[in-house]
Amino acid sequence: MVMDENVQQPEEVLSDKESPSAKPDALEVLKGQLAAEKDKYVRLLAEFENMRKRHQREREELIKYAHEEVIIECLKIYEDLERSLNAFKTKQGMDANLVKGLAMVFNNMRELMNTYDVKPIESVGKAFDPHCHEPLIQAESKEFPDGYVMEEFQKGYTLGGKVVRTAKVKVAKNIN
């Protein structure tokens, strides 16, 4: 029997599920969708973790500096106690118990300042830093290099590394 080339031969009828060419395409599409969803999940998880860490840092910073205004006010009392103690120590005929009691109060204040990481800013003999120092006077000097702090009128302080009060200083100006 001679077959006509123009006549179509019957093909096996396969459903879409059984089609050999359909299986890999559908599987690849599903794999692509799964990979996209997994990528979205990983990105969302990373974004959430970054947000959690950022909130934790902000919370710690808020707690650390929440008492800043109170500390600044306490600095006045702290310095008054220090001046009083120094004056009483040099004065003759003062009651030793009064001086001892004042020293105890001053030491308690110093411990409180240390607890909250309040530290004085070292100024004299250091280069002028506008973030830490407030210049009140500029004076000519042969002893100090140009732009160095010669004298401190009022101490400056940091709270946890952040300047809460600048030091009021006299700054050297070289004589030419």
Summary of the structure (lengths in Angstrom):
residues: 176
radius of gyration: 38.3
end to end distance: 121.1
largest distance: 140.7
contacts: 393
relative contact order: 0.10
helix: 49%
strand: 20%
